[in-house]
C-alpha cells in the first residue's frame, strides 16, 4: 500500500546520465527522477558535471518541488547523477539529501547511493577516531570518505574498489568525476541497478522504467559485484568482488518497483500477477468481487481475480495528490491518514463479499482501518489476501522496517492478526509461492524479512539489535 502510513516505506532511487557533447542533460535527469519518484518522496537532488566542474542542487520535497526551470537551466553539463530519497539511515532533513559532493586531489566527485551499509557505524567510528569529520548522518558519507581516503594516490576506479572492499551491506552507486560516469552494484545484488542506451549516450538507473521516457533501451543489469565505468563513449567493466550469494531483494518485485520495470531479467508486472494467481490457489474463498489496496496491490489483485474467476472491481479510490509532507506526525493526523488517502467506492462494495488484496502487512493497523471503512460502507464480508509472506524479521539492507517487536507476524499468529484487523479471513502467499512467482529461485533472492535467513553475516551490533527486539 504505497504511500500509506505504517507500511514499508520507499527506499531510494538513483540515476546517472552520460551524454557527451550535450549541455542540458539536467532536464533528462529531472524527468528520470520523476519516473523514480515512487522510490522516495522525502528529498531529491541532481549533480551535473561539466568538464570536471560539478554543480549540484538538492532539497527536501518531491522532484517537482525541489526543481524549477530556472534551476534546471542553470545546471549545464554532459554527465549528471540524480537521487530521490526516503531515509532508512539518518534523520530527515536537507543536510542528509543526496548527491554528496566531495573533493579529491582538487577534483570534484559526486556520489548517490541506494541501500544501507550494515557496518557503517563501525567504519565511521574508526574514521572519526582518526580525525575524519563527517557532515551528515547518512551511511553514504562513509563510502565517500573511504573513496577520499584511498584516492589520494591512485585513480578513482582503484580508490572506489578499495573503498568497496571495506563496506558491507546493500548498495547501488552512481558516481561522476572528471569525464567519467561510474555505476556500482553490491556483491549480493541486493539493490538493483541497470544500464540503458539512447542516441545521446548511456544511462544508469535503479529501474528500467526510466528508459522509455528518455528514449533509451535496456542494455542489461549491472552484475552483482561489478563496477562499470563509462568514458569516451565506451563501457568498461571491473568485477571487484568474488561471487557472493546472489540475493536480489524480494520486495522489489512485490512492492517497491514500478510494474513496468524489469529487474535481473524478470518483469515486475509478471511477477506480481503470478503472486496473485498463486495466492488464489493457496487461499481460495467464495466472494463476489476482488479489490486491491492501491496501487502496489493492484496487479496481484488482477492476477487473483483471473485465477479465481471472481470479477475484479474498484473498491478503494486513492487520492494521489496527498504527499508525505501533508501528513503530520501527530496521533490525530495518523488516525486520519488512511481516510485522507483512500476513499471507499460505496456503490461497488455495499452488500458484497470482498477479497481485498494487499502487497504486505507490517503492523496490521492500517489493514484494520481499511477493513472497518469497507464494512462501514456496507461490505458483507472482507477477506484479506496478502501477495507476500508474513513479515517476521527486520531488514538491515535499506528497507525501512520497524523493529521486530513491531512486526505483527513476529508476535501474532495469522488467526490473531485476522482478528486484530476485523477481517473475515486472512491468507498470506507462501514463501515457496512467492519464489515460484518471481522465478529467480531461493539461491538468487533475499527473503530475510520473511524467513530470517540473511544473505550475509551481520556485524555484532546488527545481531544484537535483532536479538534485543526478537
VOTIRO-489852 format. One line per 4 residues: number of its first residue (from 0); for each residue x, y negated, z of C-alpha. Coordinates in nm, 3 decimals, padded with zeros to 5 digits. Example, Ala and Ser with C-alpha at 12.3 -4.5 7.8 and 13.67 -1.06 7.14 Angstrom:
! VOTIRO-489852
0> 01.230/00.450/00.780  01.367/00.106/00.714 $
This chain:
! VOTIRO-489852
0> 00.000/00.000/00.000  00.243/-00.258/-00.126  00.236/-00.597/00.043  00.004/-00.490/00.327 $
4> 00.124/-00.544/00.684  00.260/-00.243/00.875  00.363/-00.045/00.569  00.701/00.034/00.419 $
8> 00.846/-00.296/00.308  01.020/-00.356/-00.020  01.396/-00.339/-00.007  01.588/-00.543/-00.268 $
12> 01.627/-00.577/-00.641  01.940/-00.673/-00.837  02.005/-00.775/-01.195  02.315/-00.865/-01.393 $
16> 02.323/-01.008/-01.746  02.626/-01.021/-01.978  02.570/-01.227/-02.295  02.898/-01.366/-02.432 $
20> 02.857/-01.694/-02.616  02.519/-01.772/-02.463  02.484/-02.058/-02.219  02.130/-02.031/-02.090 $
24> 02.109/-01.678/-01.954  01.993/-01.801/-01.613  01.643/-01.812/-01.760  01.669/-01.447/-01.862 $
28> 01.780/-01.354/-01.511  01.489/-01.558/-01.375  01.241/-01.362/-01.586  01.413/-01.037/-01.492 $
32> 01.375/-01.119/-01.123  01.003/-01.168/-01.182  00.994/-00.807/-01.302  01.169/-00.702/-00.980 $
36> 00.960/-00.922/-00.750  00.783/-00.616/-00.607  01.115/-00.508/-00.454  01.146/-00.817/-00.235 $
40> 00.942/-01.128/-00.169  01.147/-01.287/00.107  01.423/-01.467/-00.082  01.564/-01.499/-00.431 $
44> 01.890/-01.615/-00.584  02.088/-01.645/-00.907  02.463/-01.695/-00.961  02.585/-01.797/-01.309 $
48> 02.942/-01.751/-01.428  03.083/-01.992/-01.687  03.445/-01.912/-01.774  03.516/-01.810/-01.416 $
52> 03.333/-02.102/-01.251  03.028/-01.988/-01.059  02.718/-02.194/-00.985  02.450/-02.049/-00.763 $
56> 02.114/-02.128/-00.614  01.920/-01.926/-00.357  01.648/-01.987/-00.102  01.357/-01.833/00.084 $
60> 01.042/-01.755/-00.111  00.921/-01.591/-00.430  01.119/-01.632/-00.751  00.880/-01.897/-00.885 $
64> 00.903/-02.086/-00.555  01.283/-02.087/-00.542  01.346/-02.191/-00.905  01.210/-02.455/-01.142 $
68> 01.304/-02.571/-01.491  01.547/-02.834/-01.362  01.743/-02.579/-01.156  01.746/-02.323/-01.436 $
72> 01.862/-02.579/-01.695  02.146/-02.684/-01.469  02.282/-02.329/-01.435  02.484/-02.277/-01.754 $
76> 02.696/-01.971/-01.829  02.709/-01.643/-02.018  02.733/-01.399/-01.725  02.485/-01.405/-01.437 $
80> 02.354/-01.197/-01.149  02.032/-01.223/-00.952  01.875/-01.087/-00.636  01.537/-01.059/-00.465 $
84> 01.536/-00.956/-00.101  01.332/-00.809/00.173  01.550/-00.783/00.481  01.638/-00.448/00.633 $
88> 01.960/-00.576/00.792  01.999/-00.933/00.914  01.746/-01.198/01.009  01.504/-01.356/00.766 $
92> 01.649/-01.697/00.673  01.816/-01.868/00.379  02.167/-01.808/00.511  02.121/-01.437/00.451 $
96> 01.993/-01.474/00.094  02.199/-01.341/-00.197  02.402/-01.350/-00.418  02.704/-01.407/-00.198 $
100> 02.989/-01.614/-00.346  03.345/-01.576/-00.220  03.686/-01.692/-00.347  03.966/-01.452/-00.424 $
104> 04.305/-01.594/-00.522  04.121/-01.914/-00.623  03.882/-01.710/-00.837  03.511/-01.714/-00.759 $
108> 03.337/-01.380/-00.710  02.958/-01.343/-00.685  02.801/-01.028/-00.542  02.445/-00.898/-00.500 $
112> 02.361/-00.579/-00.310  02.064/-00.347/-00.279  02.084/-00.093/00.000  02.215/-00.054/00.351 $
116> 02.552/00.050/00.494  02.550/00.290/00.788  02.897/00.189/00.907  02.869/-00.189/00.856 $
120> 02.862/-00.264/01.229  03.181/-00.068/01.291  03.366/-00.226/00.997  03.251/-00.576/01.086 $
124> 03.368/-00.542/01.445  03.710/-00.420/01.333  03.750/-00.711/01.092  03.630/-00.965/01.348 $
128> 03.890/-00.830/01.591  04.150/-00.915/01.324  04.021/-01.270/01.288  03.784/-01.237/00.992 $
132> 03.497/-01.486/01.020  03.152/-01.390/00.891  02.899/-01.648/00.778  02.591/-01.423/00.755 $
136> 02.429/-01.133/00.940  02.393/-00.907/00.635  02.599/-00.596/00.575  02.660/-00.711/00.216 $
140> 02.913/-00.961/00.351  03.116/-00.670/00.487  03.157/-00.548/00.129  03.254/-00.897/00.014 $
144> 03.506/-00.932/00.299  03.667/-00.600/00.212  03.696/-00.698/-00.154  03.858/-01.026/-00.049 $
148> 04.098/-00.838/00.180  04.212/-00.589/-00.083  04.202/-00.830/-00.376  04.499/-01.043/-00.276 $
152> 04.749/-00.846/-00.480  04.552/-00.617/-00.714  04.298/-00.653/-00.998  03.934/-00.695/-00.895 $
156> 03.840/-00.344/-01.008  04.103/-00.193/-00.781  04.001/-00.418/-00.492  03.637/-00.311/-00.529 $
160> 03.738/00.054/-00.546  03.942/00.023/-00.227  03.651/-00.151/-00.054  03.411/00.123/-00.163 $
164> 03.628/00.389/-00.005  03.573/00.220/00.333  03.195/00.185/00.326  02.928/00.447/00.387 $
168> 02.561/00.438/00.302  02.341/00.328/00.016  02.431/00.057/-00.231  02.380/-00.067/-00.581 $
172> 02.603/-00.368/-00.652  02.628/-00.622/-00.931  02.938/-00.841/-00.926  03.074/-01.109/-01.156 $
176> 03.413/-01.277/-01.166  03.629/-01.417/-01.445  03.497/-01.274/-01.772  03.353/-00.956/-01.623 $
180> 03.022/-00.814/-01.509  03.053/-00.512/-01.280  02.795/-00.261/-01.160  02.841/00.000/-00.887 $
184> 02.624/00.280/-00.752  02.685/00.469/-00.428  02.826/00.825/-00.444  02.492/00.982/-00.348 $
188> 02.287/00.775/-00.593  02.053/00.669/-00.312  01.982/00.330/-00.466  01.901/00.302/-00.837 $
192> 02.091/00.104/-01.099  02.058/00.131/-01.475  02.212/-00.021/-01.788  02.023/-00.183/-02.074 $
196> 02.136/-00.334/-02.404  01.992/-00.607/-02.625  02.126/-00.809/-02.917  02.300/-01.052/-02.682 $
200> 02.484/-00.802/-02.464  02.425/-00.581/-02.161  02.206/-00.581/-01.852  02.229/-00.410/-01.515 $
204> 01.902/-00.372/-01.326  01.759/-00.191/-01.027  01.477/-00.077/-01.254  01.431/-00.029/-01.626 $
208> 01.101/-00.223/-01.622  01.316/-00.536/-01.667  01.444/-00.437/-02.010  01.137/-00.479/-02.236 $
212> 01.088/-00.835/-02.109  01.445/-00.919/-02.212  01.428/-00.736/-02.545  01.657/-00.460/-02.421 $
216> 01.655/-00.082/-02.437  01.753/00.152/-02.157  02.101/00.293/-02.227  02.145/00.509/-01.917 $
220> 02.155/00.510/-01.539  02.478/00.420/-01.365  02.602/00.753/-01.234  02.639/00.811/-00.859 $
224> 02.994/00.718/-00.762  03.052/00.518/-01.081  03.197/00.169/-01.121  03.108/00.014/-01.458 $
228> 03.292/-00.288/-01.597  03.161/-00.490/-01.890  03.426/-00.708/-02.055  03.491/-00.820/-02.410 $
232> 03.158/-00.671/-02.512  03.259/-00.320/-02.407  03.168/-00.088/-02.121  03.441/00.085/-01.922 $
236> 03.353/00.349/-01.664  03.555/00.422/-01.350  03.440/00.720/-01.140  03.562/00.605/-00.798 $
240> 03.434/00.881/-00.569  03.424/01.258/-00.568  03.090/01.420/-00.636  02.868/01.399/-00.330 $
244> 02.525/01.548/-00.264  02.300/01.373/-00.515  02.022/01.205/-00.323  01.803/00.974/-00.530 $
248> 01.553/00.812/-00.290  01.216/00.991/-00.299  01.036/00.672/-00.203  01.144/00.503/-00.524 $
252> 00.913/00.744/-00.704  00.619/00.747/-00.464  00.621/00.380/-00.359  00.898/00.132/-00.440 $
256> 00.948/00.133/-00.815  00.710/-00.005/-01.075  00.518/00.269/-01.258  00.669/00.163/-01.592 $
260> 01.026/00.226/-01.474  01.245/00.531/-01.526  01.496/00.637/-01.260  01.754/00.908/-01.323 $
264> 01.564/01.022/-01.629  01.228/01.053/-01.450  00.929/00.837/-01.541  00.782/00.689/-01.223 $
268> 00.426/00.691/-01.364  00.451/01.059/-01.450  00.593/01.146/-01.108  00.314/00.962/-00.924 $
272> 00.045/01.112/-01.144  00.180/01.460/-01.072  00.190/01.378/-00.699  -00.182/01.303/-00.719 $
276> -00.259/01.620/-00.916  -00.067/01.846/-00.680  -00.227/01.667/-00.383  -00.570/01.750/-00.529 $
280> -00.474/02.118/-00.547  -00.329/02.120/-00.196  -00.608/01.921/-00.029  -00.938/01.956/-00.219 $
284> -01.260/01.819/-00.068  -01.614/01.763/-00.207  -01.668/01.393/-00.283  -01.844/01.150/-00.514 $
288> -01.554/00.923/-00.605  -01.176/00.891/-00.579  -01.046/00.543/-00.493  -00.696/00.410/-00.435 $
292> -00.533/00.174/-00.192  -00.395/-00.072/-00.449  -00.152/-00.095/-00.603  00.102/00.178/-00.535 $
296> -00.163/00.440/-00.461  -00.345/00.387/-00.789  -00.153/00.617/-01.025  -00.164/00.904/-00.774 $
300> -00.538/00.845/-00.727  -00.594/00.870/-01.102  -00.395/01.194/-01.104  -00.603/01.328/-00.815 $
304> -00.925/01.240/-01.000  -00.807/01.405/-01.322  -00.712/01.727/-01.145  -01.019/01.746/-00.920 $
308> -01.276/01.640/-01.179  -01.413/01.383/-00.934  -01.451/01.043/-01.105  -01.206/00.765/-01.025 $
312> -01.350/00.426/-00.937  -01.257/00.100/-00.772  -01.349/00.072/-00.408  -01.091/-00.181/-00.292 $
316> -01.002/-00.508/-00.464  -00.661/-00.657/-00.388  -00.609/-01.031/-00.357  -00.280/-01.073/-00.544 $
320> -00.241/-01.439/-00.452  -00.172/-01.389/-00.084  00.205/-01.394/-00.037  00.402/-01.277/00.263 $
324> 00.455/-01.633/00.382  00.080/-01.677/00.422  00.059/-01.403/00.685  00.176/-01.548/01.013 $
328> 00.335/-01.311/01.266  00.085/-01.355/01.548  -00.165/-01.097/01.667  -00.473/-01.272/01.533 $
332> -00.332/-01.300/01.180  -00.203/-00.945/01.189  -00.555/-00.828/01.263  -00.685/-01.029/00.968 $
336> -00.409/-00.929/00.727  -00.587/-00.633/00.571  -00.910/-00.827/00.518  -00.715/-01.115/00.366 $
340> -00.550/-00.886/00.113  -00.820/-00.627/00.046  -01.193/-00.658/-00.016  -01.436/-00.367/-00.036 $
344> -01.643/-00.335/-00.353  -01.960/-00.260/-00.161  -02.184/-00.164/-00.454  -01.931/00.103/-00.556 $
348> -01.885/00.268/-00.218  -02.221/00.241/-00.042  -02.375/00.582/00.019  -02.080/00.771/-00.132 $
352> -01.835/01.031/-00.011  -01.494/00.880/-00.087  -01.146/01.021/-00.131  -00.905/00.736/-00.055 $
356> -00.556/00.796/-00.197  -00.266/00.602/-00.046  00.109/00.623/-00.111  00.208/00.671/00.255 $
360> 00.108/00.635/00.617  00.360/00.492/00.861  00.190/00.381/01.183  -00.165/00.463/01.076 $
364> -00.313/00.136/01.200  -00.360/-00.012/00.852  -00.531/00.303/00.727  -00.769/00.287/01.021 $
368> -00.866/-00.071/00.938  -00.938/00.020/00.576  -01.146/00.323/00.673  -01.351/00.101/00.903 $
372> -01.402/-00.155/00.625  -01.523/00.116/00.388  -01.764/00.266/00.641  -01.892/-00.076/00.739 $
376> -01.971/-00.124/00.368  -02.186/00.190/00.371  -01.950/00.473/00.271  -02.090/00.805/00.397 $
380> -01.752/00.974/00.428  -01.391/00.867/00.384  -01.129/01.136/00.325  -00.771/01.009/00.327 $
384> -00.525/01.177/00.092  -00.161/01.069/00.109  00.058/01.111/-00.201  00.373/01.173/00.005 $
388> 00.459/01.392/00.305  00.430/01.275/00.668  00.698/01.018/00.755  00.873/01.168/01.058 $
392> 01.220/01.009/01.065  01.374/00.663/01.022  01.578/00.567/00.717  01.926/00.418/00.753 $
396> 01.978/00.351/00.383  01.781/00.037/00.309  01.416/00.120/00.372  01.264/-00.092/00.647 $
400> 01.113/00.193/00.851  01.021/00.147/01.215  01.193/00.329/01.498  01.095/00.694/01.519 $
404> 00.878/00.620/01.822  00.658/00.401/01.600  00.607/00.661/01.327  00.264/00.818/01.359 $
408> 00.370/01.155/01.216  00.663/01.176/01.460  00.428/01.156/01.759  00.095/01.298/01.650 $
412> -00.046/01.594/01.460  -00.234/01.545/01.133  -00.558/01.608/01.323  -00.471/01.340/01.579 $
416> -00.377/01.088/01.307  -00.704/01.164/01.130  -00.894/01.088/01.449  -00.695/00.766/01.503 $
420> -00.786/00.638/01.156  -01.153/00.733/01.182  -01.134/00.932/00.858  -01.344/01.241/00.798 $
424> -01.036/01.434/00.690  -00.669/01.372/00.622  -00.427/01.552/00.395  -00.064/01.483/00.304 $
428> 00.127/01.601/-00.001  00.375/01.871/00.097  00.749/01.819/00.060  00.755/02.103/-00.192 $
432> 00.469/01.945/-00.385  00.645/01.610/-00.397  00.966/01.769/-00.522  00.775/01.952/-00.796 $
436> 00.604/01.629/-00.897  00.926/01.428/-00.921  01.110/01.713/-01.087  01.463/01.647/-00.956 $
440> 01.493/01.939/-00.715  01.578/01.939/-00.345  01.952/01.920/-00.415  01.914/01.591/-00.608 $
444> 01.681/01.384/-00.392  01.681/01.230/-00.045  01.387/01.341/00.170  01.534/01.229/00.504 $
448> 01.230/01.024/00.612  01.012/01.333/00.562  01.244/01.608/00.682  01.515/01.452/00.899 $
452> 01.775/01.604/00.665  02.014/01.318/00.583  02.238/01.341/00.275  02.547/01.229/00.466 $
456> 02.693/01.245/00.813  02.566/00.949/01.013  02.807/00.747/01.230  02.770/00.796/01.605 $
460> 02.573/00.473/01.650  02.309/00.581/01.400  02.285/00.927/01.554  02.244/00.768/01.899 $
464> 01.969/00.534/01.772  01.789/00.829/01.617  01.822/01.035/01.935  01.715/00.749/02.162 $
468> 01.398/00.699/01.958  01.336/01.069/01.899 $
